Amino acid sequence: MVIQLINTGERTGRLGEMFEQIADFYDPEIEYTMRNLTSLLEPAMLLVMGGIVTFIALSVLLPIFNLINVIRR
């Protein structure tokens, strides 16, 4: 469809108007796709951030626990 609109715009000399029609057609579709993509990406980002926080917490707490075990012996 885009190629046909561009060809028509070139033939009639109204290429700018055809690009506006293409943009008007695809703008809601792109917005819908981006909304779906971000809704799918949100849980993945939460899992990644949870993993990072867990790693940092373990890297701080494990040496403390090891030190407590050494002191008790």
N, C-alpha and C positions, 0 to 999 in steps of 0.2 A: 504494500500500500504506500509506503514512504517513497519508494522509487517511482511509482506512478505519479504521485503528487509532485515530486521534484521534476519529472519529465514534463508534466502539464504546466508547471510554473515556468520552466525554461521556454516552452513553446509560446506561452501567452505573454511572457515578460513580467509575470507577477510572482517571481520566485520568493520574495519576502513574505507575501501573503500566504503562500503555500507552507512556508516554514512556520508561520504563526498557527496555521491550522494543524500542522503536525504537532506542534508544542501543546496546543490546546487539547488535542486528542490524547497525547501520552502523559500529560501532567497528572491527572488523577490516577492513572495506572501506575505511575512511578511512585506516587505517594502511598498507594495501597501496598505495593511491593515493599517499600521501605518500612512501613508499619509492621508488616508480617515478619520481615527480616529482624527488626529490632525485638519483636516479641519472642522470636526463636533464639535470639542471641542472649537475651537477658538471663535465662537459667544457666546457660553455659558460663557466662561471666561470673555469676554467683558461685558456681562450683570452683572456678579458678581462684577467685578471691578467697573462698573458704580454705582451699588448699594452701594458699600462700600464708594465711593467718595461722593455720595449723602448723606449717613448717616453722614459722618464726617462733611460735609458742613452744614447740618441742625443742628447738635449738637453744632456747633460753632455759627451759625447765630440766631437760635431761642432764646437763652438767651439774645442776644443783642436786638432783637426786643421787647422782654418782658420788658427789662429795659427801652427802649425808651417809651413804653406805660405807664410804672409806672411813669416816670419823667413828662410826659405830663399831667397827672391827678393832 
